Amino acid sequence: MIRASTMAGRKVAVFGLGASGTASALALLAGGAEVAAWDDGEAARSAAAAAGLPLADLGTADWGGFSALVLAPGVPLTHPEPHWTVVEARSAGVEVIGDTELFFRERAAHCPDAPVICITGTNGKSTTTALVAHILRHAGCEVEMGGNIGKAILTLAPPARERFHVVEMSSFQIDLTPSMSPTVGVLLNITPDHLDRHGTFDHYAAVKERLVAAATVGCVGIDDPRCLEILKRKVAVGAAVAFCVRRSIAPGYSMLGSQIVCSDATGLAVRLADLAGIATLRGAHNAENALAAVASVRECLRLAGRSTQIDWQGALGTFPGLAHRLEQIGHAGRVLLVNDSKATNAESTEKALASFPRAIHWIVGGKAKEGGIEGLAPYFPRVAKAYLIGAASDSFAATLDGRVALERCGTLDVALARAIAEATASDDAEPVVLLSPACASYDQYRNFEVRGDHFRELARQLPGFVAREDAP
């Protein structure tokens, strides 16, 4: 745990008692602060009380006595309207911050040179964060990973010169971290998202840009025009490197076929690794993630005074991938089974469909997002058949009718059984059964993790199934 010693002797309100809020309260207590913790939900308050947190109804509290409000990132800060605790705090002149802000204050106070890589972007954050941590560990570095992935950031080991922190940051977390100062800040891409929480695309993009602006070195993907403008602004005031999948760039990082190359300003290129045959980094979106990871690790190692001459090919080739994101869980005979349950919207599913050229037996559906799946039409020719599940079945059937063979299956177990049977009977060398729902899970599952775990368990019960980790 990281002790929030910079708040010692001060009274701090903590609202939102999920994983990050609970960790914040415990870190503040360990650092010597007086904590008043609260949540709108009775279950969360009961769990917090059981964990030994001091509860105080912030609705009746004297806000003039607080030094700060530590807000959970899931609680609205600005849109659609500020949460009532934010209104109270601002009225009393109390700063509103998050758990990542506490992390950066501790780093600034005790070890400002500790290496920190922060990753943001609309898509690919989690994969890139996990890949950065994996590369550093493969190179023999001590690594702590958390934030918007895995562990709450204040549950990690404290910043230290010999310890690399790799932190995934959502736009919500960036909004609550005014003094963030990562060694390297990565911006993968920007597309419209979370506009209900940011109001406009311009505001959302501006929040993302803060991470790059605050970094010693910014690593920016320039495949979209907004990010290119962000890179230009960063270069004008500080250090930055670019990475790009769609074309070769110099200086910067780009793809030469399947190879990752780094070019200097003269155009001289150095080959670092080849993504060909790395199943966990399949597809153009993963090429972007790999470019970002390699660029950020090289820059951070350089700034930390470490050698950048590491086994890049070995590091990338041993990346296990993320659960529920194009997770190749194994084979049933010659049929490849892929768990992409984390694809809760059409944009995410697009990445999955683009990763396989043909013979896709696609399990799709759940609680539909706005816009449906019409935007996936360019990839319909790759789909051998769609197996519809959940509440979106009727609307998705209307979109697919006459364009893709389909079957209403209702539930995941029925869909998998039908998909396996028909994929096995096909003439394709390696047909793919792909769970990529393009939907939220809430109609049938508590979250996408539960949905993906169910798919994996069903797959393991198939005759002749061989898990990827058990393959020869």
DRENDO-1510 file (C-alpha; in Angstrom, 1 decimal, always signed):
<recs>
REC; n; res; u; v; w
REC; 1; MET; +0.0; +0.0; +0.0 .
REC; 2; ILE; +1.0; +3.6; -0.7 .
REC; 3; ARG; +0.5; +5.7; +2.4 .
REC; 4; ALA; -1.0; +9.1; +1.6 .
REC; 5; SER; +1.3; +11.0; +3.9 .
REC; 6; THR; +0.9; +14.3; +2.1 .
REC; 7; MET; -2.5; +14.6; +3.7 .
REC; 8; ALA; -1.4; +13.8; +7.2 .
REC; 9; GLY; -3.2; +15.8; +9.9 .
REC; 10; ARG; -5.9; +17.0; +7.4 .
REC; 11; LYS; -9.6; +16.1; +7.3 .
REC; 12; VAL; -10.5; +14.4; +4.0 .
REC; 13; ALA; -13.9; +13.4; +2.6 .
REC; 14; VAL; -13.9; +10.2; +0.4 .
REC; 15; PHE; -17.0; +9.5; -1.7 .
REC; 16; GLY; -17.6; +6.3; -3.7 .
REC; 17; LEU; -16.5; +3.2; -1.8 .
REC; 18; GLY; -15.7; +0.8; -4.5 .
REC; 19; ALA; -12.2; -0.6; -5.0 .
REC; 20; SER; -10.5; +2.7; -5.6 .
REC; 21; GLY; -12.5; +4.6; -3.0 .
REC; 22; THR; -11.8; +2.0; -0.3 .
REC; 23; ALA; -8.1; +2.0; -1.2 .
REC; 24; SER; -8.0; +5.8; -1.0 .
REC; 25; ALA; -9.6; +5.8; +2.5 .
REC; 26; LEU; -7.2; +3.2; +3.8 .
REC; 27; ALA; -4.2; +5.0; +2.3 .
REC; 28; LEU; -5.3; +8.2; +3.8 .
REC; 29; LEU; -5.8; +6.6; +7.2 .
REC; 30; ALA; -2.3; +5.0; +7.0 .
REC; 31; GLY; -0.8; +8.4; +6.1 .
REC; 32; GLY; -2.3; +10.1; +9.2 .
REC; 33; ALA; -5.3; +11.8; +7.7 .
REC; 34; GLU; -8.7; +12.1; +9.3 .
REC; 35; VAL; -11.2; +10.4; +6.9 .
REC; 36; ALA; -14.9; +10.8; +6.5 .
REC; 37; ALA; -16.0; +8.1; +4.0 .
REC; 38; TRP; -19.4; +7.9; +2.4 .
REC; 39; ASP; -21.3; +6.3; -0.5 .
REC; 40; ASP; -24.9; +6.6; -1.7 .
REC; 41; GLY; -25.3; +2.8; -1.6 .
REC; 42; GLU; -26.1; +1.0; +1.7 .
REC; 43; ALA; -24.3; -2.1; +0.6 .
REC; 44; ALA; -21.1; -0.2; -0.2 .
REC; 45; ARG; -21.3; +1.6; +3.2 .
REC; 46; SER; -21.7; -1.7; +5.0 .
REC; 47; ALA; -18.7; -3.2; +3.2 .
REC; 48; ALA; -16.6; -0.1; +4.1 .
REC; 49; ALA; -17.7; -0.3; +7.7 .
REC; 50; ALA; -16.7; -4.0; +7.8 .
REC; 51; ALA; -13.3; -3.0; +6.4 .
REC; 52; GLY; -12.8; -0.5; +9.3 .
REC; 53; LEU; -13.4; +2.7; +7.5 .
REC; 54; PRO; -14.9; +5.6; +9.4 .
REC; 55; LEU; -18.2; +6.5; +7.9 .
REC; 56; ALA; -19.8; +10.0; +8.0 .
REC; 57; ASP; -22.9; +11.2; +6.2 .
REC; 58; LEU; -21.4; +13.8; +3.8 .
REC; 59; GLY; -25.0; +15.1; +3.2 .
REC; 60; THR; -25.0; +16.6; +6.7 .
REC; 61; ALA; -21.3; +17.3; +7.1 .
REC; 62; ASP; -19.6; +20.7; +7.7 .
REC; 63; TRP; -17.7; +21.0; +4.4 .
REC; 64; GLY; -15.7; +23.9; +5.7 .
REC; 65; GLY; -13.7; +21.5; +7.8 .
REC; 66; PHE; -12.5; +19.4; +4.8 .
REC; 67; SER; -9.2; +19.9; +3.0 .
REC; 68; ALA; -10.1; +17.7; +0.0 .
REC; 69; LEU; -12.8; +15.5; -1.5 .
REC; 70; VAL; -11.4; +12.3; -2.9 .
REC; 71; LEU; -13.9; +11.3; -5.5 .
REC; 72; ALA; -14.2; +7.8; -7.1 .
REC; 73; PRO; -13.7; +8.1; -10.9 .
REC; 74; GLY; -17.1; +6.6; -11.6 .
REC; 75; VAL; -18.9; +9.6; -9.9 .
REC; 76; PRO; -19.8; +12.5; -12.3 .
REC; 77; LEU; -17.5; +15.5; -11.9 .
REC; 78; THR; -19.0; +17.8; -14.6 .
REC; 79; HIS; -21.6; +16.1; -16.8 .
REC; 80; PRO; -24.5; +15.4; -17.1 .
REC; 81; GLU; -24.2; +17.5; -13.9 .
REC; 82; PRO; -21.8; +17.5; -11.0 .
REC; 83; HIS; -22.5; +15.0; -8.2 .
REC; 84; TRP; -23.9; +16.6; -5.1 .
REC; 85; THR; -20.7; +16.1; -3.2 .
REC; 86; VAL; -18.8; +18.0; -5.9 .
REC; 87; VAL; -21.3; +20.9; -5.6 .
REC; 88; GLU; -20.8; +20.9; -1.8 .
REC; 89; ALA; -17.0; +20.8; -2.1 .
REC; 90; ARG; -16.8; +23.6; -4.6 .
REC; 91; SER; -19.2; +25.8; -2.7 .
REC; 92; ALA; -16.9; +25.4; +0.3 .
REC; 93; GLY; -13.7; +25.9; -1.7 .
REC; 94; VAL; -12.6; +22.3; -1.2 .
REC; 95; GLU; -10.4; +20.7; -3.9 .
REC; 96; VAL; -11.8; +17.7; -5.7 .
REC; 97; ILE; -9.2; +15.0; -6.5 .
REC; 98; GLY; -8.9; +11.3; -7.2 .
REC; 99; ASP; -6.7; +8.4; -6.0 .
REC; 100; THR; -4.2; +8.9; -8.8 .
REC; 101; GLU; -3.7; +12.5; -7.6 .
REC; 102; LEU; -2.7; +11.1; -4.2 .
REC; 103; PHE; -0.3; +8.8; -5.9 .
REC; 104; PHE; +1.5; +11.6; -7.8 .
REC; 105; ARG; +1.6; +13.8; -4.6 .
REC; 106; GLU; +3.4; +10.9; -2.8 .
REC; 107; ARG; +5.8; +10.5; -5.7 .
REC; 108; ALA; +6.5; +14.2; -5.8 .
REC; 109; ALA; +7.2; +14.3; -2.0 .
REC; 110; HIS; +9.3; +11.2; -1.6 .
REC; 111; CYS; +10.7; +10.1; -5.0 .
REC; 112; PRO; +10.1; +12.5; -7.9 .
REC; 113; ASP; +12.5; +10.6; -10.2 .
REC; 114; ALA; +10.6; +7.3; -9.9 .
REC; 115; PRO; +9.7; +6.1; -13.4 .
REC; 116; VAL; +6.0; +6.2; -14.3 .
REC; 117; ILE; +4.4; +5.4; -17.6 .
REC; 118; CYS; +0.7; +6.5; -17.9 .
REC; 119; ILE; -1.4; +5.2; -20.8 .
REC; 120; THR; -4.7; +6.7; -22.1 .
REC; 121; GLY; -6.8; +6.7; -25.3 .
REC; 122; THR; -10.3; +5.7; -26.3 .
REC; 123; ASN; -9.3; +2.2; -27.3 .
REC; 124; GLY; -6.5; -0.2; -26.5 .
REC; 125; LYS; -5.5; +1.2; -23.1 .
REC; 126; SER; -5.7; -2.1; -21.2 .
REC; 127; THR; -3.8; -4.1; -23.7 .
REC; 128; THR; -1.1; -1.5; -24.0 .
REC; 129; THR; -0.8; -1.1; -20.3 .
REC; 130; ALA; -0.5; -4.9; -19.8 .
REC; 131; LEU; +2.0; -5.1; -22.7 .
REC; 132; VAL; +4.2; -2.3; -21.3 .
REC; 133; ALA; +4.3; -4.0; -17.9 .
REC; 134; HIS; +5.1; -7.4; -19.6 .
REC; 135; ILE; +8.0; -5.9; -21.6 .
REC; 136; LEU; +9.5; -4.3; -18.6 .
REC; 137; ARG; +9.3; -7.5; -16.5 .
REC; 138; HIS; +10.8; -9.5; -19.4 .
REC; 139; ALA; +13.7; -7.0; -19.3 .
REC; 140; GLY; +14.2; -7.7; -15.6 .
REC; 141; CYS; +12.7; -4.6; -14.2 .
REC; 142; GLU; +10.6; -4.4; -11.1 .
REC; 143; VAL; +7.1; -3.4; -12.2 .
REC; 144; GLU; +3.8; -2.3; -10.5 .
REC; 145; MET; +0.7; -2.1; -12.7 .
REC; 146; GLY; -2.7; -0.6; -11.8 .
REC; 147; GLY; -5.0; +2.3; -12.1 .
REC; 148; ASN; -7.9; +1.7; -14.5 .
REC; 149; ILE; -6.7; -1.9; -14.9 .
REC; 150; GLY; -6.3; -4.6; -12.2 .
REC; 151; LYS; -5.4; -3.0; -8.8 .
REC; 152; ALA; -6.3; +0.4; -7.5 .
REC; 153; ILE; -3.2; +2.5; -7.7 .
REC; 154; LEU; -2.9; +3.1; -4.0 .
REC; 155; THR; -2.7; -0.6; -3.3 .
REC; 156; LEU; +0.6; -0.8; -5.2 .
REC; 157; ALA; +4.1; -0.6; -3.8 .
REC; 158; PRO; +5.3; +3.0; -3.3 .
REC; 159; PRO; +7.2; +4.9; -6.0 .
REC; 160; ALA; +11.0; +4.2; -6.0 .
REC; 161; ARG; +13.8; +4.8; -8.5 .
REC; 162; GLU; +14.3; +1.1; -9.2 .
REC; 163; ARG; +10.5; +0.5; -9.6 .
REC; 164; PHE; +8.5; +1.2; -12.7 .
REC; 165; HIS; +4.8; +2.1; -12.3 .
REC; 166; VAL; +2.6; +1.4; -15.3 .
REC; 167; VAL; -0.7; +3.1; -14.9 .
REC; 168; GLU; -3.8; +3.0; -17.1 .
REC; 169; MET; -5.8; +6.2; -16.9 .
REC; 170; SER; -9.3; +6.8; -18.1 .
REC; 171; SER; -10.5; +10.3; -18.9 .
REC; 172; PHE; -12.4; +10.3; -15.6 .
REC; 173; GLN; -9.1; +9.7; -13.7 .
REC; 174; ILE; -7.2; +12.3; -15.6 .
REC; 175; ASP; -9.9; +14.8; -14.7 .
REC; 176; LEU; -9.2; +14.2; -11.1 .
REC; 177; THR; -5.4; +14.3; -11.3 .
REC; 178; PRO; -4.3; +18.0; -11.6 .
REC; 179; SER; -0.7; +17.4; -10.7 .
REC; 180; MET; +0.0; +14.3; -12.7 .
REC; 181; SER; +3.5; +14.3; -14.1 .
REC; 182; PRO; +4.4; +10.9; -15.7 .
REC; 183; THR; +7.8; +10.2; -17.0 .
REC; 184; VAL; +6.1; +9.0; -20.2 .
REC; 185; GLY; +2.5; +9.8; -21.2 .
REC; 186; VAL; +1.0; +7.7; -23.9 .
REC; 187; LEU; -2.0; +8.7; -26.0 .
REC; 188; LEU; -3.1; +5.9; -28.3 .
REC; 189; ASN; -6.1; +7.5; -30.1 .
REC; 190; ILE; -9.2; +9.6; -29.7 .
REC; 191; THR; -12.7; +8.8; -30.9 .
REC; 192; PRO; -16.0; +10.1; -29.5 .
REC; 193; ASP; -16.7; +8.3; -26.2 .
REC; 194; HIS; -18.2; +9.1; -22.7 .
REC; 195; LEU; -19.8; +12.3; -24.1 .
REC; 196; ASP; -22.4; +11.9; -21.4 .
REC; 197; ARG; -19.7; +12.5; -18.9 .
REC; 198; HIS; -17.7; +15.2; -20.8 .
REC; 199; GLY; -20.4; +17.1; -22.7 .
REC; 200; THR; -18.6; +17.5; -26.0 .
REC; 201; PHE; -16.0; +15.7; -28.0 .
REC; 202; ASP; -13.7; +18.7; -27.8 .
REC; 203; HIS; -13.8; +18.6; -24.0 .
REC; 204; TYR; -13.2; +14.8; -24.0 .
REC; 205; ALA; -10.2; +15.3; -26.2 .
REC; 206; ALA; -8.9; +18.1; -24.1 .
REC; 207; VAL; -9.0; +15.9; -21.0 .
REC; 208; LYS; -7.0; +13.2; -22.8 .
REC; 209; GLU; -4.4; +15.8; -24.0 .
REC; 210; ARG; -3.6; +16.8; -20.4 .
REC; 211; LEU; -1.8; +13.5; -19.8 .
REC; 212; VAL; +0.5; +14.1; -22.7 .
REC; 213; ALA; +1.0; +17.8; -21.8 .
REC; 214; ALA; +2.0; +16.8; -18.3 .
REC; 215; ALA; +4.5; +14.1; -19.3 .
REC; 216; THR; +8.3; +14.5; -19.5 .
REC; 217; VAL; +8.0; +12.7; -22.8 .
REC; 218; GLY; +4.7; +12.3; -24.7 .
REC; 219; CYS; +4.2; +9.2; -26.9 .
REC; 220; VAL; +1.3; +9.9; -29.3 .
REC; 221; GLY; -0.3; +7.8; -32.0 .
REC; 222; ILE; -0.9; +10.0; -35.0 .
REC; 223; ASP; -3.3; +7.8; -37.1 .
REC; 224; ASP; -6.1; +10.3; -36.3 .
REC; 225; PRO; -6.0; +14.1; -36.9 .
REC; 226; ARG; -6.8; +15.2; -33.4 .
REC; 227; CYS; -3.9; +13.2; -32.0 .
REC; 228; LEU; -1.6; +14.7; -34.7 .
REC; 229; GLU; -2.5; +18.2; -33.5 .
REC; 230; ILE; -1.9; +17.2; -29.9 .
REC; 231; LEU; +1.6; +15.9; -30.9 .
REC; 232; LYS; +2.4; +19.2; -32.6 .
REC; 233; ARG; +1.4; +21.2; -29.5 .
REC; 234; LYS; +3.5; +18.9; -27.3 .
REC; 235; VAL; +6.6; +19.2; -29.6 .
REC; 236; ALA; +6.3; +23.0; -29.5 .
REC; 237; VAL; +6.8; +23.0; -25.7 .
REC; 238; GLY; +8.6; +19.7; -24.8 .
REC; 239; ALA; +9.7; +16.3; -25.8 .
REC; 240; ALA; +7.5; +13.9; -27.8 .
REC; 241; VAL; +7.7; +10.9; -30.1 .
REC; 242; ALA; +5.1; +9.7; -32.6 .
REC; 243; PHE; +3.9; +6.3; -33.6 .
REC; 244; CYS; +1.8; +5.4; -36.6 .
REC; 245; VAL; +0.4; +2.2; -38.1 .
REC; 246; ARG; -1.0; +3.5; -41.4 .
REC; 247; ARG; +2.2; +4.9; -42.9 .
REC; 248; SER; +6.0; +5.1; -42.3 .
REC; 249; ILE; +7.2; +8.1; -40.4 .
REC; 250; ALA; +10.5; +9.7; -39.5 .
REC; 251; PRO; +11.3; +10.3; -36.8 .
REC; 252; GLY; +9.1; +7.9; -34.9 .
REC; 253; TYR; +7.8; +4.4; -34.7 .
REC; 254; SER; +5.9; +2.7; -37.5 .
REC; 255; MET; +5.2; -0.6; -39.2 .
REC; 256; LEU; +7.2; -2.0; -42.1 .
REC; 257; GLY; +5.0; -4.9; -43.1 .
REC; 258; SER; +4.8; -6.8; -39.8 .
REC; 259; GLN; +8.0; -5.3; -38.4 .
REC; 260; ILE; +8.2; -2.6; -35.8 .
REC; 261; VAL; +10.8; +0.0; -36.8 .
REC; 262; CYS; +12.2; +3.1; -35.2 .
REC; 263; SER; +13.4; +5.8; -37.6 .
REC; 264; ASP; +15.4; +8.9; -36.8 .
REC; 265; ALA; +15.0; +12.3; -38.4 .
REC; 266; THR; +17.2; +11.3; -41.4 .
REC; 267; GLY; +15.0; +8.3; -42.1 .
REC; 268; LEU; +17.5; +5.7; -40.9 .
REC; 269; ALA; +15.4; +2.9; -39.5 .
REC; 270; VAL; +16.2; +0.2; -36.9 .
REC; 271; ARG; +14.1; -3.0; -36.9 .
REC; 272; LEU; +13.1; -3.9; -33.3 .
REC; 273; ALA; +10.7; -6.8; -33.6 .
REC; 274; ASP; +8.3; -8.7; -35.9 .
REC; 275; LEU; +4.7; -9.2; -35.0 .
REC; 276; ALA; +4.1; -11.9; -37.5 .
REC; 277; GLY; +2.9; -15.1; -35.9 .
REC; 278; ILE; +2.2; -13.5; -32.4 .
REC; 279; ALA; -1.4; -14.6; -31.9 .
REC; 280; THR; -2.0; -12.3; -28.9 .
REC; 281; LEU; -1.0; -9.2; -31.0 .
REC; 282; ARG; -3.1; -10.0; -34.1 .
REC; 283; GLY; -4.6; -7.2; -36.1 .
REC; 284; ALA; -3.9; -3.5; -36.9 .
REC; 285; HIS; -5.2; -2.3; -33.6 .
REC; 286; ASN; -2.7; -4.5; -31.7 .
REC; 287; ALA; +0.0; -3.2; -34.0 .
REC; 288; GLU; -0.8; +0.3; -32.7 .
REC; 289; ASN; -0.7; -1.1; -29.1 .
REC; 290; ALA; +2.6; -2.7; -29.7 .
REC; 291; LEU; +4.1; +0.4; -31.3 .
REC; 292; ALA; +2.9; +2.5; -28.3 .
REC; 293; ALA; +4.4; +0.0; -25.8 .
REC; 294; VAL; +7.8; -0.3; -27.5 .
REC; 295; ALA; +8.0; +3.5; -27.9 .
REC; 296; SER; +7.1; +4.3; -24.3 .
REC; 297; VAL; +9.3; +1.6; -22.8 .
REC; 298; ARG; +12.3; +2.7; -24.8 .
REC; 299; GLU; +11.8; +6.3; -23.8 .
REC; 300; CYS; +11.3; +5.5; -20.1 .
REC; 301; LEU; +14.3; +3.2; -20.0 .
REC; 302; ARG; +16.4; +6.0; -21.6 .
REC; 303; LEU; +15.2; +8.6; -19.1 .
REC; 304; ALA; +15.8; +6.1; -16.2 .
REC; 305; GLY; +19.4; +5.6; -17.3 .
REC; 306; ARG; +18.7; +2.0; -18.3 .
REC; 307; SER; +19.8; +0.2; -21.5 .
REC; 308; THR; +17.3; +0.1; -24.3 .
REC; 309; GLN; +19.1; -2.9; -25.8 .
REC; 310; ILE; +16.6; -5.5; -24.6 .
REC; 311; ASP; +15.0; -8.6; -26.2 .
REC; 312; TRP; +12.1; -6.9; -27.9 .
REC; 313; GLN; +11.1; -9.9; -29.9 .
REC; 314; GLY; +11.2; -12.2; -26.9 .
REC; 315; ALA; +9.1; -9.8; -24.9 .
REC; 316; LEU; +6.4; -9.3; -27.5 .
REC; 317; GLY; +6.4; -13.0; -28.4 .
REC; 318; THR; +5.7; -14.1; -24.9 .
REC; 319; PHE; +2.9; -11.6; -24.2 .
REC; 320; PRO; -0.1; -13.7; -22.9 .
REC; 321; GLY; -2.7; -11.1; -23.9 .
REC; 322; LEU; -5.7; -10.0; -21.9 .
REC; 323; ALA; -8.6; -12.1; -20.7 .
REC; 324; HIS; -11.8; -11.3; -22.6 .
REC; 325; ARG; -10.0; -9.2; -25.3 .
REC; 326; LEU; -9.4; -11.3; -28.4 .
REC; 327; GLU; -8.4; -14.0; -26.0 .
REC; 328; GLN; -7.5; -17.2; -28.0 .
REC; 329; ILE; -8.6; -19.7; -25.4 .
REC; 330; GLY; -7.9; -22.8; -27.4 .
REC; 331; HIS; -9.0; -25.3; -30.1 .
REC; 332; ALA; -11.8; -27.8; -30.4 .
REC; 333; GLY; -10.3; -29.9; -33.2 .
REC; 334; ARG; -9.3; -27.4; -35.9 .
REC; 335; VAL; -11.7; -24.7; -34.6 .
REC; 336; LEU; -10.2; -21.8; -32.9 .
REC; 337; LEU; -12.2; -20.3; -30.0 .
REC; 338; VAL; -11.8; -16.6; -29.3 .
REC; 339; ASN; -13.2; -14.8; -26.2 .
REC; 340; ASP; -13.8; -11.2; -27.0 .
REC; 341; SER; -16.4; -10.5; -24.4 .
REC; 342; LYS; -14.9; -7.1; -23.6 .
REC; 343; ALA; -16.2; -5.9; -27.0 .
REC; 344; THR; -19.2; -4.2; -25.6 .
REC; 345; ASN; -19.8; -1.9; -28.6 .
REC; 346; ALA; -19.5; -2.1; -32.4 .
REC; 347; GLU; -16.2; -0.2; -32.5 .
REC; 348; SER; -14.6; -2.8; -30.3 .
REC; 349; THR; -16.1; -5.7; -32.3 .
REC; 350; GLU; -14.8; -4.1; -35.5 .
REC; 351; LYS; -11.3; -4.8; -34.3 .
REC; 352; ALA; -12.1; -8.4; -33.8 .
REC; 353; LEU; -13.8; -9.0; -37.1 .
REC; 354; ALA; -10.9; -7.2; -38.8 .
REC; 355; SER; -8.4; -9.6; -37.2 .
REC; 356; PHE; -9.7; -12.7; -39.1 .
REC; 357; PRO; -10.0; -12.7; -42.9 .
REC; 358; ARG; -12.8; -15.3; -43.2 .
REC; 359; ALA; -14.6; -18.3; -41.7 .
REC; 360; ILE; -15.9; -16.4; -38.6 .
REC; 361; HIS; -18.7; -18.0; -36.7 .
REC; 362; TRP; -19.8; -14.9; -34.8 .
REC; 363; ILE; -21.6; -15.0; -31.5 .
REC; 364; VAL; -23.1; -11.6; -31.1 .
REC; 365; GLY; -25.7; -9.8; -28.9 .
REC; 366; GLY; -26.7; -8.7; -25.5 .
REC; 367; LYS; -27.9; -5.3; -24.4 .
REC; 368; ALA; -27.4; -3.2; -27.5 .
REC; 369; LYS; -25.6; +0.2; -27.6 .
REC; 370; GLU; -26.8; +3.1; -29.6 .
REC; 371; GLY; -26.1; +2.7; -33.3 .
REC; 372; GLY; -26.3; -1.1; -33.3 .
REC; 373; ILE; -24.0; -3.0; -35.7 .
REC; 374; GLU; -24.7; -1.4; -39.1 .
REC; 375; GLY; -21.3; +0.1; -39.0 .
REC; 376; LEU; -19.8; -3.4; -39.1 .
REC; 377; ALA; -21.2; -4.0; -42.6 .
REC; 378; PRO; -17.8; -3.9; -44.4 .
REC; 379; TYR; -16.8; -7.0; -42.3 .
REC; 380; PHE; -20.0; -9.0; -43.0 .
REC; 381; PRO; -18.4; -10.9; -45.9 .
REC; 382; ARG; -15.9; -12.4; -43.4 .
REC; 383; VAL; -18.7; -13.9; -41.3 .
REC; 384; ALA; -19.7; -17.5; -42.1 .
REC; 385; LYS; -22.7; -17.2; -39.8 .
REC; 386; ALA; -24.0; -15.1; -36.9 .
REC; 387; TYR; -25.5; -16.7; -33.8 .
REC; 388; LEU; -27.7; -14.1; -32.0 .
REC; 389; ILE; -28.1; -14.0; -28.2 .
REC; 390; GLY; -29.7; -11.7; -25.7 .
REC; 391; ALA; -32.0; -8.7; -26.0 .
REC; 392; ALA; -30.5; -7.4; -29.2 .
REC; 393; SER; -31.4; -10.5; -31.2 .
REC; 394; ASP; -34.4; -9.0; -33.1 .
REC; 395; SER; -32.7; -5.7; -33.9 .
REC; 396; PHE; -29.5; -7.4; -35.0 .
REC; 397; ALA; -31.4; -9.9; -37.0 .
REC; 398; ALA; -33.0; -7.1; -38.9 .
REC; 399; THR; -29.6; -5.6; -39.7 .
REC; 400; LEU; -28.1; -8.9; -40.8 .
REC; 401; ASP; -31.0; -10.4; -42.7 .
REC; 402; GLY; -30.1; -11.1; -46.3 .
REC; 403; ARG; -26.5; -10.1; -45.7 .
REC; 404; VAL; -25.2; -12.7; -43.3 .
REC; 405; ALA; -26.5; -16.2; -42.5 .
REC; 406; LEU; -27.9; -16.0; -39.0 .
REC; 407; GLU; -29.6; -18.0; -36.3 .
REC; 408; ARG; -31.4; -16.8; -33.1 .
REC; 409; CYS; -30.0; -18.8; -30.3 .
REC; 410; GLY; -31.1; -16.9; -27.2 .
REC; 411; THR; -28.4; -17.9; -24.8 .
REC; 412; LEU; -24.6; -18.4; -25.0 .
REC; 413; ASP; -24.6; -22.1; -24.4 .
REC; 414; VAL; -27.0; -22.7; -27.3 .
REC; 415; ALA; -25.0; -20.4; -29.6 .
REC; 416; LEU; -21.7; -22.0; -28.8 .
REC; 417; ALA; -23.0; -25.5; -29.4 .
REC; 418; ARG; -24.5; -24.5; -32.8 .
REC; 419; ALA; -21.3; -22.5; -33.8 .
REC; 420; ILE; -19.0; -25.4; -32.9 .
REC; 421; ALA; -21.1; -27.9; -34.8 .
REC; 422; GLU; -21.2; -25.8; -38.0 .
REC; 423; ALA; -17.6; -24.7; -37.8 .
REC; 424; THR; -16.5; -28.3; -37.4 .
REC; 425; ALA; -18.6; -29.3; -40.4 .
REC; 426; SER; -17.1; -26.5; -42.6 .
REC; 427; ASP; -14.3; -27.0; -45.2 .
REC; 428; ASP; -12.2; -24.2; -43.7 .
REC; 429; ALA; -8.7; -25.0; -42.5 .
REC; 430; GLU; -9.1; -23.1; -39.2 .
REC; 431; PRO; -12.6; -21.8; -38.7 .
REC; 432; VAL; -13.1; -19.3; -35.9 .
REC; 433; VAL; -15.8; -19.3; -33.2 .
REC; 434; LEU; -15.7; -15.7; -32.0 .
REC; 435; LEU; -17.6; -14.3; -29.0 .
REC; 436; SER; -17.6; -10.6; -29.8 .
REC; 437; PRO; -21.0; -9.4; -28.6 .
REC; 438; ALA; -20.9; -5.7; -29.6 .
REC; 439; CYS; -23.2; -5.3; -26.6 .
REC; 440; ALA; -23.3; -4.8; -22.9 .
REC; 441; SER; -23.8; -7.9; -20.9 .
REC; 442; TYR; -26.4; -6.7; -18.5 .
REC; 443; ASP; -29.4; -8.5; -20.0 .
REC; 444; GLN; -28.0; -11.9; -19.1 .
REC; 445; TYR; -24.7; -11.3; -17.1 .
REC; 446; ARG; -23.5; -9.1; -14.3 .
REC; 447; ASN; -20.6; -7.8; -16.5 .
REC; 448; PHE; -18.5; -8.8; -19.5 .
REC; 449; GLU; -16.1; -10.7; -17.3 .
REC; 450; VAL; -18.8; -13.1; -16.1 .
REC; 451; ARG; -20.0; -13.5; -19.7 .
REC; 452; GLY; -16.4; -14.3; -20.9 .
REC; 453; ASP; -15.8; -16.7; -18.1 .
REC; 454; HIS; -19.0; -18.5; -19.0 .
REC; 455; PHE; -17.8; -18.8; -22.6 .
REC; 456; ARG; -14.4; -20.1; -21.5 .
REC; 457; GLU; -16.0; -22.7; -19.2 .
REC; 458; LEU; -18.4; -23.9; -21.9 .
REC; 459; ALA; -15.5; -24.2; -24.3 .
REC; 460; ARG; -13.5; -26.3; -21.8 .
REC; 461; GLN; -16.4; -28.8; -21.8 .
REC; 462; LEU; -16.2; -29.4; -25.5 .
REC; 463; PRO; -15.0; -32.8; -26.7 .
REC; 464; GLY; -11.4; -32.7; -27.7 .
REC; 465; PHE; -10.9; -29.1; -26.4 .
REC; 466; VAL; -7.2; -28.1; -26.0 .
REC; 467; ALA; -6.6; -24.9; -24.1 .
REC; 468; ARG; -4.0; -22.6; -25.6 .
REC; 469; GLU; -1.7; -23.0; -22.6 .
REC; 470; ASP; -1.9; -26.8; -22.9 .
REC; 471; ALA; -1.1; -26.9; -26.7 .
REC; 472; PRO; +2.2; -28.6; -27.6 .
</recs>
